[in-house]
């Protein structure tokens, strides 16, 4: 949550379109509205951080008035500055996160109309369209977000997820082949992993994506799982990666190496998955 809020303000800093330089002079009115937005976002960060720290003990009764206060500040900001795209973007993003989806989308669409070059707005509209079952429209928004901010791993990750989850829709459109979908999906997850190598969820999903392909490169997949094993933070995490290594080795026809790898998986919690792989090595298992 904290990372995404930081990304939010970074997106909201792009106030005047694609040609504006960071050191471009601004008049006093622009500076004031920027400061007002920053103050609201700072308060928003505090509220969400407090809510996250409470976890299951979250006191929603005390949270509501704090969010209402921030809402009033956004509405005042936009009444005074009705063409301020960053304000609509930030307000819409907050409403999306607290579940007010209809209102959020209206604000995000307004922000996109005023300034079509805010990557976070493109990404959130892509999320909305994906959730509404409109993946062929969503993909263009995700691609636009990536074009605007190519080094943000989240956008690549969400593109890969969309291509995987809506594969049938893309195939039915006739505009995508299975090979093209697989290539784009794998590339998206790979880029996310390369941009954020310390985010295990991105690297792990890149490793998993080989299972989702029609013609996977198992040698490359093995390297990914071996790398994850080397950087595992706990013994059970390390053994989980070994299960994947054994699975890939079986797909490569290297049963002896897979068996040796499985011998190193001893955690009882992983026994069910281990036994499934052992069963694959039994004589006539594939018949």
N, C-alpha and C positions, 0 to 999 in steps of 0.2 A: 504494500500500500504506500509506504513512504517513498519508494523509488518512483512509483507511477505518479504520485503527486508532484515530485520534483520534475518529472518529464512534462507534466501538465503545465507548470509555470514556464518551463523552457519553451513549450509550444506557444503559450500566451504571450511570450515576449516578442513574437513576430507580428508586430502590430500593423505594419503599413504595406504589406505585400512583399513579393519576392525580391524587389530591387533595393530594399532598404538595407543600409549598412548598419552594423552595431554601433558605430561611432558617429552616425548621422545626427546633425543637430535637430533638436525637438523644441517646439515652443512650450510655454509654461503650461498651457492647457493639457497637452499631451503628457507632460511630466507628471502633472497632478493625477490624471486618470490612471497612469501606470502605477503610481504609488498607492492609489486607492485599491487597485486590483491586487497588488502585492500584499497589502495589509489583509485583505479578505482571504487570500489564499493561505497566508501564514496562519490565520485563525482556523481555517479549514484543516490545515495540517495538524494543528494541535488537537482539534476535536477528534479527527480520525485516529490519531496516535493514542489518545486516551481511550477511545473505544476499543482499539486493538489490544491494548494492555489489559483491559478488563476481561477479555475473552468471554467465556460462558457466563461470567458474573456481570455482564454489561447491564447497566441501569438505563433502560430506554427512556424512562420518565425524565431523568436528568439530561439525557442527550437531546431530546426533542426541542426544548427551548433554545439550546445552543445552536442547533441547526436552523431553527426559525430565525434567529438573530442574523446568521450569515445570509440566509435567504433574503431578508429585508435589505441587507446591505447590497447584495447583488442587484435587487430590483431598483434600489435608489441609484446605483451606479449606472444602470442601463437607461433609466429615465433621463438622467443628465447627459448620457452619451449613447444615443440610440443607434449609432453606426459603429460602435466599438466591438469589432469582431472577437477580440480576445476575451472580452467580458462575457459574451454569449457562449463562447467555447468553454470557459472555465465554469460558468454556472451550469451549463448543460452536462458537463462531465460530473459535477458534484451530484446533480439530481439523478443521473444514471446510476451512480454508486449507491444511492440510498433507495433505489427502486422506483423512482418516479419516471418511468421510461417514456411515457407519452410526452410529458412536458420536456424531458431531456432532449428527445429527438427533435422537437420543434425548435429548441434553442440551438442545437448543433447544426440543423439545416440553415438557420438564420446566419450563424457564424460562417458556414461554408459559402453562403450567398455573398456575404460581405467580403470574405477573404478566402479564396479557394486554395490557399497555400499553407494551411495549418495542418501538419501531419496527424496530430492527435485527433482532430475532428474527423479526418478521413478514416482513421482507424476505428473510431467509435461508431461511425455510420456504417462501416463494414460489419462490425459486430452486430449491430441492429438488424441489418439486412440478412445476415447469416442466421440469426435466431428466428427471423420471420420466414425462413425457408426460401430465401431468394439469393442463393449462392452465386449465380451468374452475374448479379448486380454487385454483390458484396466483394467479389474478387477484384473488381476495378478500383474500389475504394482502398482495399489493402495494397494493391499495386501502386496507387497514387501516394499512399503514406510512405511506402518504401522508397519511391522516387524522391520524395521530399526530404526524407530522413533515412538514408540507406544504412546508417550505422546503428540504428535502434533494433536490437535483436528481437524484441517483442513483436514487431510488425512482421518479420520474416516467419517467426514461430506461428503466428496466427494465420498467415497465408498457407503454410504447410498443413495446419490443422484443418482449414477449410477444404483444401484440395483432397485431403484424406476422407473427411466426414461426408463430403458431398460429391464423391467420385461419380456415383451413378448419374447425378444430375448433369455433371459436366460431359459424361459420355453420351447421354441422351440428347444433348444439345447438338451433337454432330460437329462441334467446333474443336473438340479435344479428342485425341486418341489416348488409349491407355498408357502408351509409352510416354506421351507428352505430359500427362498428369503425373506419372511416377517420377519423371525427370524433374519437373517443377517442384513437386512435393519434397523429394529428397534434397534438392538444392536449397529450398527454403529452410528446412530443418538444419542442414549443414551450415548454412550461413549464420543462423541464430546461435548454433553451438560455437562457431569460430569467433563470433563477436562477443560472446559471453561464456568463455570456457570455464569459469567458476560457478556458473549456474547449472547445477547438476540436472535440473529438470529439462533444460534445453539439450544438453549433451545426451542424456538418457533417451529422450524422445528421438533424437537423431539415430541412435543405435536401434531403437525399436522400428524406425521407419523402413529398415531393410526388410523386415518381415512383411511389410505392407506392399512390397513391390512384386511385380510379375516375374522379373528377371533380375534378382538382386546380386550385387557383388559381395559374396560372402567373405572374401578375403579382407575387403575393406571393413565390413561389419565386425570381423574378429578384432581388427586393430582398435576399433572404437571401444568394444567391451573390455579389451585388455587395458586400454588407457584409463577407463573408468575404474577398473579394479585397482590399478596402481595409485589412484587418487581417492580411494574409498576412505570414509571417515570413521567407519566402524567395522567390526568383524562380520556382522550380518550383512552389511552393505557389500562388503568385499565378496562374501559367498554368493550373494545374489548376482553379482556380475559374473561369477564363475559359472552359474547356471546358464546364463546367456552365452558364455563362451562355449560351453559344452553343446548347447543347442546348435550354435553356428558350426562347430566342428562336425557334428552329425550331418548337417546339411552339406558339408564339404566331403562327406564320406570318410571322415577320419575318426572311426569309432574308438580306436585304441587311445588316441589323445583325449577324446571326450570322456572316456572312462577314468583316465588318470585325473582329469580336471574334476569330475564328479566325486572322486574319492576325497577331495579337499572340502567338500560341502558337508558339514557335520551338524549344522544348526537344526534342531527339531522342527522349527517353524518353516523350514524350507524343504522338509522331507517329501511332501506331496508332489511338489514340482520336480524334485530329484527323481522320484520313483517313475514319473511319467517319461522322463528322458531315459532312464534305465530300461524301461519297457520297450522303447524304440530300438534298443540294441539287442533285444532278444532274437533268437533265430526265427525267421519267417515273420517278423513283426510287421513287415510291410505287405504281407500277402493276405 
